[in-house]
Amino acid sequence: MDCSDTGSASESDMETGDLPAPLVALYDADLRCLCQNELQERSEETFERLGKELTNEQCVNLELTTKKQAHSQAWHTHRTGRITSTTLHRVCTVVTENAKTNLVKQTNHILGHRRME
């Protein structure tokens, strides 16, 4: 996509453009019963598939659509499922059991899970 083509597009125009599926679309509860090797294999297959399906145009559209961050519904949609550097730091430095419990709850919220069984 030529960047000059996007100069006149409004955010609402871009939000209806071609965007990649959000990460939470990858969640499949049936995969929870797989052994580690099967899960690893499925993960690699999914990663390869996404690498082939994701286009430059989708990446540019997502970037342009989400520039306003918190003011963009697309930003909220596509942020769900992503681990930020702040969250990763919390995971690496958590110490107390209470903090671990709260971190699991927060991470489940980030990943779009209501409650782990």
C-alpha positions as CSV (number, residue, x, y, z in Angstrom):
1,M,0.0,0.0,0.0
2,D,1.4,3.4,-0.9
3,C,1.5,5.7,2.1
4,S,0.3,8.6,0.0
5,D,-3.0,6.8,-0.5
6,T,-3.8,6.8,3.3
7,G,-3.4,10.6,3.8
8,S,-7.1,11.3,3.1
9,A,-8.6,8.3,4.9
10,S,-10.3,9.1,8.1
11,E,-10.0,6.7,11.1
12,S,-13.6,5.5,10.6
13,D,-12.7,4.7,7.0
14,M,-9.6,2.8,8.1
15,E,-11.5,0.9,10.8
16,T,-13.5,-0.7,8.0
17,G,-10.3,-1.5,6.0
18,D,-8.6,-4.8,5.9
19,L,-7.2,-5.6,9.3
20,P,-5.6,-8.8,10.6
21,A,-7.7,-10.9,13.0
22,P,-7.1,-10.1,16.6
23,L,-4.9,-12.5,18.6
24,V,-7.8,-13.6,20.8
25,A,-9.3,-15.2,17.6
26,L,-6.6,-17.8,17.9
27,Y,-7.9,-19.1,21.2
28,D,-9.3,-22.6,21.1
29,A,-10.4,-24.2,24.3
30,D,-10.0,-27.7,22.7
31,L,-6.3,-27.2,22.6
32,R,-6.0,-27.2,26.4
33,C,-6.2,-31.0,26.4
34,L,-3.2,-31.5,24.0
35,C,0.1,-32.7,25.3
36,Q,3.1,-30.4,25.2
37,N,4.5,-31.8,21.9
38,E,1.1,-31.6,20.1
39,L,0.6,-28.1,21.4
40,Q,4.1,-27.1,20.2
41,E,3.4,-28.5,16.8
42,R,0.0,-26.7,16.5
43,S,1.7,-23.5,17.6
44,E,4.3,-23.7,15.0
45,E,1.7,-24.5,12.3
46,T,-0.3,-21.5,13.4
47,F,2.7,-19.2,13.4
48,E,3.7,-20.3,9.8
49,R,0.1,-19.9,8.6
50,L,-0.1,-16.4,10.1
51,G,3.2,-15.5,8.5
52,K,1.7,-16.4,5.1
53,E,-1.7,-14.8,5.6
54,L,-0.6,-11.4,7.2
55,T,-0.1,-8.8,4.5
56,N,1.8,-5.5,4.5
57,E,-1.5,-3.7,3.8
58,Q,-3.0,-5.2,7.0
59,C,0.0,-4.1,9.0
60,V,-0.2,-0.6,7.6
61,N,-3.9,-0.4,8.1
62,L,-3.6,-1.6,11.7
63,E,-0.9,1.0,12.4
64,L,-2.9,3.8,11.0
65,T,-6.2,2.7,12.6
66,T,-4.6,2.4,16.1
67,K,-2.5,5.6,16.2
68,K,-5.0,7.3,18.5
69,Q,-4.5,4.3,20.9
70,A,-7.1,4.6,23.7
71,H,-9.4,6.6,21.5
72,S,-9.5,3.8,18.9
73,Q,-11.8,0.8,19.3
74,A,-9.5,-1.2,17.0
75,W,-6.6,-0.4,19.3
76,H,-8.4,-2.0,22.2
77,T,-9.5,-5.0,20.1
78,H,-6.0,-5.7,18.8
79,R,-4.3,-5.0,22.2
80,T,-6.1,-7.8,23.8
81,G,-3.9,-10.8,23.8
82,R,-0.6,-8.9,23.6
83,I,1.8,-9.1,26.5
84,T,3.3,-5.6,27.0
85,S,6.8,-5.0,28.4
86,T,5.2,-3.8,31.7
87,T,3.4,-7.1,32.1
88,L,6.4,-9.1,31.2
89,H,8.5,-7.2,33.8
90,R,5.8,-8.0,36.4
91,V,5.9,-11.7,35.5
92,C,9.7,-11.8,35.8
93,T,9.9,-10.0,39.1
94,V,6.8,-11.2,41.0
95,V,7.7,-12.5,44.5
96,T,4.7,-13.0,46.9
97,E,1.9,-15.5,46.5
98,N,-0.7,-12.7,46.6
99,A,1.1,-10.9,43.8
100,K,1.2,-14.1,41.8
101,T,-2.5,-14.6,42.1
102,N,-3.2,-11.0,41.1
103,L,-0.8,-11.3,38.2
104,V,-2.6,-14.5,36.9
105,K,-5.9,-12.6,37.1
106,Q,-4.5,-9.6,35.2
107,T,-2.8,-11.8,32.6
108,N,-6.1,-13.7,32.0
109,H,-7.8,-10.4,31.5
110,I,-5.1,-9.3,29.0
111,L,-5.5,-12.6,27.1
112,G,-9.3,-12.2,27.0
113,H,-10.0,-15.2,29.2
114,R,-12.9,-14.7,31.7
115,R,-11.7,-17.4,34.2
116,M,-9.4,-20.3,34.0
117,E,-10.9,-23.6,35.2
